[in-house]
């Protein structure tokens, strides 16, 4: 089943692991709960919603077990609350059920019965592989004890970190769910912000645990999260999808994590809060050269330039990248902005914004032309007057060079430093400056000098600001 519909709620394009993104309060939790209720009514398989705030301690509570036994549907009802103060106590009871289900599976499965190395301890190892500092050990009473991995010292459940306590609880919940699933039916595990209280390393470990668990082909997962660690762990998993739920929307269309989304989603995942994203907003640029230029400008600006450059791999991909960025911003953030920068090439310098994206075009032909601005040449320890002399010498000495005609065309253009296409001769030009510095570094460092006020904002011919254009220059240096 790749489609779930319940009343006016609809999820389409579902796969193995499905990530649901959206602003706080947009209805992610409500949607997951509604889907669980629908699946239970349909009797189409197992469905389990896991609340985002999972309190309690990993200690047996007879009252929890009593409620499960005598009050039908109690655990589903309390798990649909956004907070459950006894969730971890409940996990201990679930552990007992996990052991029973695992032993029954071994009993019924001839292949497992014949494998004397496969026991319930094999299941416990899946939990322990998730944990960094502690491990759980089964006891004859049907529960477990916790020991430090370093020295095998027993510790109380209240003495371990909240992150490892969360992982034990979540792992038990997932393993018990998997054992409860009928492989002939469609089953869904619905995890609401499983990253809460988990260090990014533990989040990534948890995703790898889920991917391994999905190899049983018995269920699918829907996760509501903003976590960059979770997104990052899934980027290379082919059976993953994501969707953005807008405020007031009841429809989530899940899409594959294409190369484009693999490029931009980690940037948004690294900034789960609107105010953090606004401090380092995304800057879409044409290619990797532009990325290197702005990465250097950011590094050299002493924190005054805060952007997150991302290549769209060619000017033709700008529309789809911009559309996806707009979709994500509107679905996840409040009052956020983003930026894009195109080369002017042979077109018009002017370009309209597409809110929330502010769009720029360079006033020069392309990013390589920045090399020949007066300020970048100075950064390279040179000047245009000196460089022109070296170009003339080169033309006399290398008439048989493969780039001779291009260099001659540059001279014939009247040395049009701002508009000539320099791509084929830029490395020769850098060599003629006598500098060993990569041109992207030199350009980035010079842009940072503009940002920090080390060079004036000068729009005269062949000055950096003249090449950047008014709009971009005033963005980089607002004064």
matplotlib code that plots the C-alpha trace (Angstrom):
import matplotlib.pyplot as plt

x = [0.0, 1.6, -1.6, -3.5, -6.7, -8.8, -11.6, -9.9, -6.5, -4.3, -0.8, 0.5, 3.8, 4.7, 7.6, 9.8, 10.8, 8.8, 9.9, 7.2, 8.4, 6.4, 6.2, 5.3, 1.5, 1.0, -0.7, 1.9, 1.0, -2.7, -2.2, -0.2, -2.9, -5.7, -3.9, -3.4, -7.1, -8.0, -5.7, -7.0, -10.6, -9.7, -8.1, -5.5, -2.6, -0.8, -0.4, 1.5, 1.8, 4.7, 4.3, 7.1, 7.5, 8.3, 8.7, 9.2, 12.0, 13.0, 11.5, 8.7, 5.3, 2.6, 0.0, 0.9, 0.7, -2.6, -4.0, -2.9, -4.5, -7.8, -8.4, -8.7, -7.2, -5.7, -2.1, -3.2, -5.2, -2.4, 0.2, -1.9, -1.2, 1.7, 3.2, 3.2, 4.9, 5.1, 6.3, 9.6, 7.8, 5.5, 8.6, 9.6, 6.3, 6.7, 10.1, 8.3, 6.0, 8.9, 10.5, 7.3, 6.8, 10.4, 10.3, 7.1, 8.6, 11.6, 9.2, 7.1, 9.9, 11.7, 14.7, 15.1, 14.7, 17.6, 19.9, 21.1, 22.9, 19.7, 18.1, 16.3, 19.8, 20.2, 17.3, 18.8, 22.1, 20.2, 19.3, 22.8, 24.4, 22.6, 24.0, 27.4, 28.0, 25.6, 24.0, 20.9, 21.1, 18.1, 17.2, 15.4, 12.5, 11.6, 12.9, 16.4, 19.2, 21.5, 25.3, 28.1, 29.9, 33.3, 33.6, 30.4, 29.2, 25.5, 23.7, 20.2, 17.9, 17.8, 21.6, 22.0, 21.8, 18.4, 19.6, 20.4, 17.3, 15.3, 17.1, 16.4, 12.7, 12.3, 14.2, 12.0, 8.9, 10.1, 11.2, 8.0, 6.0, 7.9, 7.2, 3.5, 3.1, 1.4, 3.7, 0.6, -0.8, 0.3, 1.7, 2.8, 5.0, 4.3, 7.2, 6.5, 9.9, 11.9, 15.0, 13.8, 16.5, 18.8, 22.3, 22.8, 25.1, 22.4, 19.8, 21.9, 22.4, 18.6, 17.9, 20.4, 18.6, 15.3, 16.8, 18.0, 14.6, 12.8, 14.7, 12.0, 9.6, 6.8, 6.1, 6.7, 7.6, 6.4, 8.6, 7.7, 11.0, 13.3, 16.5, 19.5, 21.0, 17.9, 17.8, 21.5, 21.3, 18.6, 20.1, 21.6, 18.8, 16.9, 13.6, 13.2, 10.7, 9.8, 6.9, 6.2, 3.0, 1.8, -0.3, -3.9, -3.1, -4.5, -2.4, 1.2, 2.7, 5.9, 8.7, 12.0, 15.2, 16.5, 20.0, 18.6, 16.9, 20.0, 21.9, 19.5, 17.7, 20.8, 21.0, 17.5, 17.9, 20.9, 18.6, 15.5, 14.5, 13.5, 15.8, 18.8, 18.0, 17.8, 21.3, 22.8, 20.3, 20.8, 22.5, 21.8, 24.7, 25.4, 28.3, 31.1, 33.4, 30.8, 30.5, 34.2, 34.3, 31.5, 32.8, 36.1, 34.3, 32.4, 35.5, 37.4, 34.6, 35.1, 31.4, 30.1, 28.9, 26.7, 25.3, 25.1, 26.1, 24.6, 25.3, 22.4, 24.8, 24.1, 21.9, 19.2, 18.4, 17.7, 13.9, 13.5, 15.9, 14.2, 10.7, 11.9, 13.5, 10.3, 8.2, 10.5, 10.7, 6.9, 6.3, 8.9, 9.9, 8.3, 9.5, 12.5, 14.4, 16.8, 19.0, 20.1, 22.9, 23.2, 25.9, 24.8, 26.3, 25.1, 21.7, 20.2, 21.6, 18.2, 16.2, 13.0, 12.8, 10.5, 9.7, 10.9, 13.9, 15.9, 17.6, 20.8, 22.7, 26.4, 27.0, 30.0, 29.6, 30.6, 32.3, 35.7, 35.5, 35.9, 39.6, 40.2, 38.7, 41.2, 40.8, 41.2, 44.3, 45.7, 44.9, 46.9, 49.8, 49.3, 47.6, 45.9, 48.8, 51.3, 49.0, 48.4, 52.1, 52.4, 49.5, 51.2, 54.4, 52.4, 50.8, 54.2, 55.7, 52.8, 51.3, 50.9, 49.1, 45.6, 44.2, 46.0, 42.9, 40.8, 43.5, 43.7, 39.9, 40.2, 42.8, 40.7, 37.7, 39.7, 40.5, 36.9, 37.6, 34.0, 32.2, 34.6, 34.1, 37.3, 36.5, 39.0, 41.9, 41.3, 44.1, 46.5, 45.6, 46.2, 49.5, 50.5, 49.8, 52.7, 50.4, 50.1, 46.8, 43.7, 41.6, 38.5, 40.4, 41.5, 38.0, 36.5, 39.0, 38.5, 34.7, 35.2, 37.3, 34.3, 32.0, 34.3, 35.0, 38.7, 38.1, 35.7, 32.4, 33.6, 31.4, 33.9, 34.9, 36.6, 36.1, 34.7, 31.4, 31.0, 31.3, 29.1, 26.4, 24.5, 22.0, 24.5, 27.1, 24.6, 23.5, 27.0, 27.8, 24.5, 26.0]
y = [0.0, 3.3, 5.4, 5.9, 7.9, 8.7, 11.2, 14.4, 13.1, 11.6, 10.2, 9.2, 7.8, 5.9, 3.6, 1.8, 4.8, 8.0, 11.4, 13.9, 17.5, 20.6, 23.5, 23.0, 23.1, 22.2, 19.0, 16.2, 14.6, 14.8, 13.3, 10.3, 9.7, 9.9, 7.4, 5.0, 5.1, 4.6, 1.6, 0.0, 0.4, -1.0, -4.0, -3.9, -4.7, -3.5, 0.2, 1.8, 5.5, 6.4, 9.7, 12.4, 13.0, 9.6, 9.9, 7.5, 5.2, 1.7, 0.0, -2.4, -0.9, -3.4, -0.7, -0.3, -4.0, -4.1, -1.4, -3.2, -6.5, -5.2, -2.0, -2.8, -0.1, 1.7, 1.8, 3.1, 5.9, 7.1, 6.9, 9.3, 12.0, 14.2, 13.3, 10.0, 10.0, 6.2, 5.3, 3.8, 1.8, 0.6, -0.4, -2.9, -4.6, -4.6, -6.2, -9.1, -9.4, -9.2, -12.2, -14.2, -13.3, -14.0, -17.4, -18.3, -17.3, -19.6, -22.4, -22.1, -21.5, -24.7, -22.8, -20.8, -23.9, -25.5, -22.5, -23.1, -19.7, -17.8, -17.2, -14.3, -13.0, -12.4, -10.0, -8.3, -7.8, -5.6, -3.3, -3.4, -2.6, 0.7, 1.7, 3.3, 3.0, 0.5, -2.9, -4.8, -8.3, -10.6, -12.1, -15.3, -13.2, -12.1, -8.6, -7.1, -5.4, -2.7, -2.9, -0.5, -1.8, -0.6, -2.6, -4.7, -2.9, -3.1, 0.3, 1.5, 2.5, 6.0, 6.4, 6.0, 8.9, 10.1, 9.3, 5.7, 5.3, 6.6, 4.2, 1.2, 2.2, 2.9, -0.2, -2.4, -0.7, -1.2, -4.8, -5.8, -4.1, -6.1, -9.4, -8.5, -7.9, -10.2, -10.2, -10.8, -7.4, -3.8, -2.6, 0.9, 2.1, 5.8, 7.6, 11.1, 12.9, 9.9, 12.2, 14.0, 13.7, 11.7, 12.9, 13.1, 10.0, 8.1, 9.3, 8.0, 4.7, 4.4, 4.9, 2.2, 0.0, 0.7, 0.0, -3.4, -4.1, -3.3, -6.1, -8.4, -6.8, -6.8, -3.1, 0.5, 3.5, 7.1, 9.5, 13.1, 14.9, 18.0, 16.2, 16.6, 13.4, 11.4, 13.0, 12.4, 8.7, 8.2, 10.1, 6.9, 4.6, 3.9, 3.0, 6.4, 9.2, 12.6, 15.0, 18.5, 19.1, 22.7, 24.5, 23.6, 20.9, 17.4, 15.9, 14.7, 13.6, 11.6, 11.9, 10.1, 11.8, 12.8, 14.2, 17.7, 17.0, 15.2, 18.5, 20.9, 18.9, 18.6, 22.4, 22.7, 19.8, 21.6, 24.5, 23.1, 26.5, 29.5, 31.9, 29.5, 29.1, 32.9, 33.3, 31.1, 31.0, 28.9, 30.6, 28.7, 29.1, 27.7, 25.4, 24.1, 27.1, 29.5, 27.3, 27.4, 31.2, 31.8, 29.2, 31.1, 34.5, 33.1, 31.7, 35.0, 37.3, 36.6, 35.7, 38.8, 36.8, 33.9, 31.9, 28.3, 28.0, 25.1, 24.2, 23.7, 22.1, 24.4, 27.5, 25.3, 23.7, 27.0, 26.8, 23.3, 24.1, 27.4, 25.8, 23.1, 25.7, 27.7, 24.6, 23.7, 27.2, 27.7, 24.3, 24.4, 27.9, 31.2, 34.4, 32.8, 34.0, 32.3, 33.6, 32.6, 33.9, 33.5, 34.5, 37.3, 35.5, 37.3, 38.3, 41.2, 41.8, 42.6, 39.7, 39.8, 38.1, 35.1, 35.5, 34.1, 33.8, 37.0, 36.6, 38.1, 38.2, 39.2, 42.3, 40.6, 37.6, 34.9, 34.2, 33.9, 37.5, 38.5, 37.5, 40.5, 43.1, 45.5, 44.3, 40.6, 41.2, 43.1, 40.1, 38.0, 40.5, 42.0, 44.7, 45.0, 47.0, 44.3, 41.5, 43.0, 43.1, 39.4, 38.5, 40.3, 38.3, 35.1, 35.8, 36.3, 33.2, 30.7, 31.1, 27.3, 26.9, 25.4, 28.4, 31.0, 31.9, 32.4, 34.7, 36.6, 37.0, 38.4, 41.0, 41.8, 42.5, 45.4, 43.3, 43.4, 42.1, 42.3, 40.6, 38.3, 34.5, 33.6, 29.9, 28.5, 30.8, 31.5, 29.1, 30.7, 34.1, 33.0, 31.6, 34.9, 36.7, 34.8, 33.7, 30.1, 30.9, 29.2, 31.8, 30.8, 31.5, 34.9, 35.9, 34.7, 36.5, 39.7, 39.5, 39.1, 42.3, 44.1, 42.5, 43.5, 47.0, 46.4, 47.7, 50.5, 50.0, 51.4, 51.0, 52.5, 50.5, 47.2, 47.5, 44.4, 46.1, 47.0, 43.3, 42.1, 44.6, 47.1, 44.6, 42.0, 44.5, 46.3, 42.9, 41.9, 45.4, 47.1, 50.4]
z = [0.0, -1.1, -0.4, 2.9, 2.9, 5.9, 5.5, 4.2, 5.3, 2.5, 2.3, -1.1, -2.5, 0.7, 0.8, 3.4, 5.6, 5.1, 6.6, 7.4, 7.7, 8.7, 11.1, 14.7, 15.0, 11.3, 12.2, 11.8, 15.1, 14.4, 11.0, 12.4, 15.0, 12.5, 10.2, 13.1, 14.0, 10.4, 9.9, 13.1, 11.9, 8.5, 10.2, 7.4, 9.6, 12.7, 13.4, 16.3, 17.1, 19.3, 21.2, 21.1, 24.8, 26.4, 30.1, 33.0, 33.9, 32.7, 35.7, 36.0, 37.0, 37.9, 37.4, 33.8, 33.2, 35.0, 32.7, 29.6, 30.8, 32.0, 30.0, 26.3, 24.1, 27.1, 25.7, 22.4, 24.0, 26.3, 23.5, 21.5, 24.1, 23.2, 26.5, 28.4, 31.8, 32.0, 28.5, 29.7, 32.4, 29.7, 27.7, 30.4, 30.1, 26.3, 26.7, 28.4, 25.5, 23.1, 24.7, 24.5, 20.8, 19.9, 21.6, 19.9, 16.5, 17.2, 18.2, 15.0, 12.5, 11.6, 10.2, 13.4, 15.5, 13.7, 14.3, 17.8, 17.7, 17.3, 20.7, 22.4, 23.3, 19.5, 19.7, 22.8, 20.9, 18.4, 21.2, 22.7, 19.3, 19.5, 22.8, 23.4, 27.2, 28.6, 27.7, 28.9, 30.1, 30.4, 33.8, 34.8, 36.0, 32.5, 32.7, 32.2, 34.1, 32.9, 33.0, 31.9, 28.8, 30.0, 33.3, 33.4, 36.5, 37.2, 37.3, 38.1, 35.3, 36.7, 36.5, 32.7, 30.2, 29.0, 25.4, 26.1, 28.1, 25.1, 22.7, 24.9, 25.1, 21.4, 20.3, 22.5, 21.0, 17.4, 17.9, 19.7, 16.9, 14.2, 16.0, 16.2, 12.4, 10.0, 6.9, 4.7, 5.8, 5.5, 8.8, 9.9, 12.6, 13.3, 15.1, 16.3, 16.7, 17.8, 17.8, 21.0, 23.7, 21.3, 20.5, 16.7, 16.7, 18.5, 16.0, 13.1, 14.9, 15.5, 11.8, 10.8, 13.4, 11.6, 8.2, 9.4, 10.9, 7.7, 5.9, 7.3, 4.8, 7.4, 7.9, 6.8, 8.9, 8.9, 11.0, 11.9, 12.4, 11.7, 12.5, 10.2, 11.6, 10.6, 7.2, 6.7, 7.7, 5.1, 2.1, 0.6, 1.6, -1.7, 0.0, 1.7, 0.9, 2.4, 2.3, 3.6, 5.5, 5.2, 7.8, 7.4, 4.8, 5.1, 2.2, 2.3, -1.0, -0.4, -2.9, -3.4, -2.0, -5.4, -5.9, -5.7, -2.4, -1.1, -1.8, -0.1, 2.7, 5.0, 4.9, 6.2, 8.5, 10.1, 10.9, 12.5, 14.0, 12.0, 13.8, 13.3, 9.6, 9.2, 10.6, 7.8, 5.0, 1.9, -1.2, -4.4, -6.9, -10.4, -9.7, -7.4, -8.4, -6.9, -3.8, -3.2, -3.7, -1.2, 1.3, 1.3, 1.7, 4.6, 6.3, 5.8, 7.0, 10.7, 11.1, 9.2, 6.2, 7.1, 4.2, 3.2, -0.5, -2.4, -6.1, -8.4, -11.0, -13.9, -14.6, -16.1, -12.7, -10.9, -11.4, -9.8, -6.9, -6.2, -6.3, -3.9, -1.5, -1.5, -0.8, 2.2, 3.6, 3.5, 5.0, 7.8, 8.7, 9.8, 8.1, 6.5, 3.5, 1.0, -1.8, -5.3, -7.5, -11.2, -13.7, -16.0, -19.0, -22.1, -20.6, -18.6, -15.1, -13.7, -12.1, -10.0, -6.6, -6.0, -2.3, 0.0, -2.4, -3.0, -6.4, -7.7, -11.0, -11.3, -13.4, -15.0, -17.3, -14.8, -11.5, -13.3, -14.4, -10.7, -11.1, -13.3, -11.0, -9.6, -6.0, -6.8, -8.8, -5.8, -3.6, -6.1, -5.7, -9.2, -11.2, -14.6, -16.0, -15.1, -16.1, -19.6, -20.2, -19.3, -21.6, -24.5, -23.8, -23.7, -27.1, -28.7, -27.1, -27.5, -30.9, -31.2, -27.8, -27.9, -26.2, -28.4, -30.4, -27.2, -25.7, -29.0, -29.0, -25.4, -26.7, -29.7, -27.4, -26.1, -23.0, -21.9, -18.5, -17.3, -20.2, -22.0, -21.5, -19.5, -18.7, -21.1, -20.2, -16.5, -15.4, -17.9, -16.5, -12.9, -13.9, -15.5, -12.2, -10.7, -7.8, -6.6, -4.9, -6.3, -8.0, -6.0, -2.8, -4.0, -5.1, -1.9, 0.2, -1.7, -1.3, 2.4, 2.4, 1.0, 3.6, 6.5, 5.2, 4.4, 0.9, -0.1, -1.9, -5.3, -8.4, -10.9, -14.0, -13.2, -9.5, -7.6, -6.8, -10.5, -11.3, -8.4, -9.3, -7.1, -5.6, -4.6, -3.4, -1.2, 0.2, 1.1, 2.4, 3.5, 4.6]

ax = plt.figure().add_subplot(projection="3d")
ax.plot(x, y, z, "-o")
ax.set_aspect("equal")
plt.show()
